[in-house]
Amino acid sequence: MDAKVKELEAKLRTLDFAVKRSDEVMKTNSSEAISRHEQSILTKINACHTLKDSIEEEKIVKEESVVTKFAYLKELVESKIRAGIDGLPLTTEGYSRAKGILESECGKTSEIVNAYVQNILELPVVKGANPNEVDKFYKTLLYNVQSLEILGKLERVNGMTRSMLDKLPGIKSDLVRGKEGWQDWGLAQLVTALKLWREINPCNEQSSADRKHRNRSDKILNTGAKQHGCLYCDDVSHRLLFDDVSPL
């Protein structure tokens, strides 16, 4: 964006010079020269407006990116720490101040980064393709990758991506199938691939306790209960109704 700002400044100087020459061109009394000069000025004005709009759009995108990171940051930290940054504005300045507060209260950046890296390294190997196990792997990886990205340290650990893929032998082929250049993936690309896999293979959120309860209920329902017949003759083809009972 800095290069575009410099380009805009150069175009504005050129436009200013052209406007200053207008009196000189008008004195020529040449309609052709005047028309050509007016068209040149209009072209320069349009070019300046286009470049300025492009710069403004980039500023908006950058600001939105910072707001998104700040929102993630608030979600990731503990409630006690979040209380100290909740009042900060969702802007670039607010995000920078929040990072400063976290670094001062939570320790050195290097120590924080090492903790997130260790969490990633300790992820277990998922040998099969069980959606529940993959979901746990994904969520842990996502949390730590987002944290490293917020701290601006994700690039330093992207070399771990291949080892993380190797921890998913049961679904590795699914993750990289049809993906050109997957050998050069970073952790962010792996997280995206895992997210897509989860959407295709949703996890079973039913707890083991619920499954046991359901199985127990099924057994009760499927058990062949004794069929009661008539109270007097035990014939199962009919049953005694209360109206049939004669008073003693």
N, C-alpha and C positions, 0 to 999 in steps of 0.2 A: 504494500500500500504506500510506503514511503516513496517508491519510484514513481507511482502515479501522481502523488502530490507534487513532486518536483516537475513532472511533465505538465501538470496543470498550471503551475506557476510560470513555466516557460511559455505556454500557449497564451496566458493572460498578458505577459509582457509583449508578445507579438501582436496581440489584439490592440493593446494600448498604443503601440507604435503605429499601427494601421489607422487608428482613429485620429491620431495626431496629424497624420498626413492628409486627412480629409480636406482641410482648407486649401492645401497645395493642389490637390486634384481638382477641386471645384474651380479654382482660378484658371484652369486650362479651358474651361467652357466646352470641353469635348464630351458630348453625351455618351459616347462609347466608353471613354476612360472612366467617367463617373459611374456608369452602370457596372462596369467591371470591378471598380473599387468597392461599390456597395455590396456586390455579390461576394467579394472576397471577405468583407467584414462579417456578413451573415454566416458564411461558411465557418469562420473562426469562432463566432459566438456559439453556433450549434456544436462545434467540436468541444468547446469548453463546457457547455452544459452536459453533454454526454459523458465526458470524463468525470465531471463533478458528481453526477448521479451514480456512476460506477463506484466512486470513492465512498459515497454515503451508504450504498448498499453493503459494501465490505465492512464498514463500521458497524452497521446493524447486525450483520451475521456474526461478527466478532463479539459484539455485546451479548447476543443471544447465546453464543457458545460459553461465555463466561457465566451467564446466569444459570445455564444448565449445569455447569461444573459446580457452581456454588450450591445449587439445590442438592446435587449428589453429596457434596461435602456435609451438608447439614444432616442428611439421612445416615451417613456412615459413622458419625461421631456419637459418643455416648451422650445421654441426656444432660449430664452435669456440664459437659463441655459445650453442648449445643446452646445452653442458656446464655453463654457468653458471646455468641455470635449471631443469635436470633435477631437482634435489633439492628444489625448492619444492613445497609441497602443492597439489593440484588443488582449490583453494578460492578464494573471492573475494579473500582476503588474499594468497594465493600469486600470483594473476593480477596484482594491483596491484603487487606487488614485482617480478614479471617485467617488467612494462611499464617500471618505474623503472630496472631494470638495462639494458634495451635502449636506453632514451633516453639513459642516461649513457654507454654504451659505443659506441653506433652513431651518435651525433650528435643534433642537435636534431630534435624531432618534425616541424617544418616542412620540414626537408631530406628526411627520410624520406618524408613525404607527397608532396612534389614528385617524388621519384624514382618512386613508384608511379603517380602521375598521368601522368608522362612515358611510362612503359611502356604505359599504356592508350592515350595519344594516338598512339603510334607503331605501334599495331596495323595491319597491312596490310589493304587492301580485298580481300574475298573475292568475286569477281565471279560465280562459278558456285555450284553446290551440291555440290561435292566434299566428301564426308564427312571425308576426311583433313585438308583445309585448314580446314574448319569446326572440327574437333577441336582443331587447334593454336590457333586463334583463341580458342576456349572456354577451354582450359586456361590460356592467358596471362591472359585477362580474369579468370577465377576466382581465380587466384593473387593478383593485384593488388587485386581487390575484397575478398577475405577479409582481406588485409593492412590495407587502409584501414578495414575494419569493426572489426578488432581494435584499431586505434588510435583508434577513435571519430570518424573523419574522413570516413566514406563519404557522409554527408548533404551535405557541401560540394561533392562532385563529381557528384551525381546529374544535374546539368544536361548532362552529357556523353552521356547515354543515347541521345538522338536521333541524335547524330553517330555513335555506335557502331552503331546500327541501319542507318544509311546506308552503313556499311562492309560490310554484308551484303546487297547488292541481290538476290542470287540466292535467298535464303531469307527475306527480310524478310516477305513476304506469308504464308509458312508460320508464322513466329514470332508474328505479331499476329492471325492469322485467328481470329475468334470471341472475341477478348480485349477486353472493354469497358474503356475507360480506358487503353489501352496508350500513348496519347500522354503520360500522366503517369507512366509507368514510371520507376523508379530503376534503377541498375545491377544491384542484387540481383535484380530481377524479370527483367531481360534474361538474366542468368546462368541463372535457373530455366527460362526459355523455351528457351534454347540446350541445356540439359541434356535437356529433353523431346525436342527435335528430334534430338539425338544418339541417344537411346534408340530412336527410330523409324528413324533412318538411321545405323546403326553404321558406323564407319570400317573400312576394309580395312587390317588391321594387318600384312599381308604386306609385307616390305621389297622394294625394287626389285631387290636382289641375288637374293632368293628367286625373284622373278618371272622374272629372266633365266635362272636355273638351271632353272626349270621349263620355260621356253620351249625352252631348249637340249635338255633331255631329251625333250620332245615331238617336236622335229625329228628327233632320233636314232631315236626309236621309230617315227615316221611315214615315215622314209626307206625306200624300196623296196630292201631288201638283196637281193643276188643269191641265188637259190635253187639250192643245190647238189644235183646228182643222183648217179647211180651213178658210182663211181670209174672204172669201166672203159668204160661205154657212154654216160655223161652223160645217161641217161634220168632225168627228174625224177619219174617215176611210182614209182620205187623207189630206195632207197639201200643201199649196200653195208654190211653189218654186219661186225663184227670176226670173227664166227664163219665168215663166208663166205670169208675170206682164206685161201688155201691156202699152206702153207709153201713157200718156194722150194727 
